[in-house]
Each structure stands twice: as structure tokens, then as C-alpha cells.
Amino acid sequence: MLIQLIELEIGLLPAVAELETAIATRLQQHGEPLRWAITQIDPVRQIAHIEAVVTVGDDHSSP
């Protein structure tokens, strides 16, 4: 299993629940999220900057 730091941008959505769902969906494309945070909001571009730690791979391959 690998642990990776992911940084991405996502467009702001009107409802917090929608934004959380969109972030979770995008992070799943990179691995299993351990933690994530919105680190910056760009109000002009309507973009949220996200930093996350995800796990990649399967640790069940060990004997």
C-alpha cells in the first residue's frame, strides 16, 4: 500500500453537502482517502483547493 498526497481544484457548489460529495468522488479516483482539507478558496474563480492523503494499492497481497 502506498500513501500519496493529492492536490486538486474543484468548482464551488451552492450546498456544502454537494461540495463534500464532489470532493469525495474526485478523491476516490486517486485512491482511498485518509483525510482531506479545503486549504484555499478562490472567490473570483469560484474554486476550492483541496489537499488530501490517500492510500493506493492493496495490502492483502502479503502472505
ZANUBA-101839 format. One record per residue: residue in one letter; x, y, z of N, C-alpha, C in turn. Coordinates in steps of 0.05 Angstrom, whole numbers, padded with zeros to 5 digits, always signed. Layout:
AXYZXYZXYZ
...
This chain:
M+00017-00024+00000+00000+00000+00000+00018+00025+00000
L+00011+00044-00017+00025+00069-00018+00007+00091-00006
I+00020+00111+00006+00006+00134+00015+00015+00158-00002
Q-00004+00173-00013+00003+00195-00030-00012+00220-00021
L+00002+00243-00026-00010+00269-00022-00022+00278-00049
I-00047+00285-00049-00061+00293-00073-00069+00323-00070
E-00065+00339-00090-00075+00366-00091-00093+00369-00115
L-00117+00380-00111-00135+00384-00134-00151+00409-00129
E-00164+00418-00151-00182+00440-00150-00209+00430-00158
I-00230+00442-00146-00257+00434-00152-00274+00459-00151
G-00293+00461-00170-00311+00484-00171-00329+00485-00146
L-00333+00509-00136-00351+00512-00113-00380+00505-00121
L-00394+00493-00103-00422+00486-00107-00439+00500-00086
P-00465+00505-00092-00482+00521-00074-00486+00508-00047
A-00486+00482-00045-00492+00469-00019-00467+00454-00009
V-00462+00456+00017-00439+00443+00029-00439+00413+00024
A-00463+00400+00027-00465+00371+00022-00457+00364-00006
E-00465+00380-00026-00458+00375-00053-00428+00377-00057
L-00415+00397-00045-00386+00400-00047-00372+00377-00035
E-00380+00368-00011-00368+00345+00002-00370+00320-00016
T-00393+00316-00028-00397+00292-00045-00379+00294-00070
A-00377+00318-00081-00360+00322-00105-00330+00317-00098
I-00322+00327-00075-00294+00322-00066-00289+00293-00062
A-00307+00279-00048-00303+00250-00043-00302+00234-00069
T-00319+00241-00088-00319+00228-00114-00292+00232-00129
R-00282+00256-00129-00257+00262-00143-00234+00247-00129
L-00234+00246-00102-00212+00233-00088-00212+00203-00092
Q-00236+00191-00095-00237+00162-00100-00223+00154-00126
Q-00221+00173-00145-00207+00168-00170-00177+00164-00165
H-00167+00174-00143-00138+00173-00137-00131+00152-00116
G-00151+00142-00101-00146+00122-00080-00166+00125-00058
E-00160+00112-00036-00178+00113-00012-00170+00136+00006
P-00187+00157+00009-00179+00180+00025-00176+00173+00055
L-00153+00182+00066-00149+00180+00095-00158+00206+00109
R-00151+00228+00096-00160+00254+00106-00159+00274+00082
W-00174+00295+00084-00173+00317+00064-00181+00343+00078
A-00173+00364+00065-00179+00391+00075-00181+00411+00052
I-00199+00430+00055-00200+00452+00037-00179+00472+00047
T-00159+00477+00031-00137+00494+00040-00138+00522+00031
Q-00154+00527+00010-00157+00554+00000-00182+00556-00017
I-00195+00579-00017-00218+00585-00033-00210+00609-00051
D-00215+00606-00077-00211+00628-00096-00239+00639-00103
P-00247+00661-00090-00274+00671-00094-00279+00682-00122
V-00258+00691-00135-00261+00702-00162-00266+00680-00182
R-00250+00658-00181-00253+00636-00199-00273+00616-00189
Q-00283+00619-00165-00302+00600-00152-00291+00572-00151
I-00266+00570-00141-00251+00544-00140-00243+00539-00111
A-00245+00515-00102-00234+00506-00076-00210+00490-00082
H-00188+00495-00067-00164+00479-00069-00164+00458-00047
I-00160+00433-00054-00162+00411-00036-00134+00397-00033
E-00127+00391-00009-00104+00374-00004-00114+00349+00010
A-00105+00326+00002-00114+00301+00014-00091+00280+00015
V-00094+00262+00034-00077+00239+00036-00094+00215+00029
V-00084+00199+00010-00099+00176+00001-00081+00151+00002
T-00093+00128+00005-00078+00103+00002-00083+00091-00025
V-00063+00080-00037-00064+00068-00063-00054+00039-00061
G-00068+00020-00073-00058-00007-00073-00073-00024-00052
D-00066-00049-00052-00079-00069-00034-00059-00082-00016
D-00062-00080+00010-00043-00092+00028-00050-00121+00035
H-00069-00133+00021-00077-00161+00025-00059-00180+00010
S-00040-00170-00006-00023-00188-00022-00001-00201-00006
S+00003-00192+00019+00024-00204+00037+00016-00231+00046
P+00035-00249+00049+00028-00276+00059+00020-00276+00088
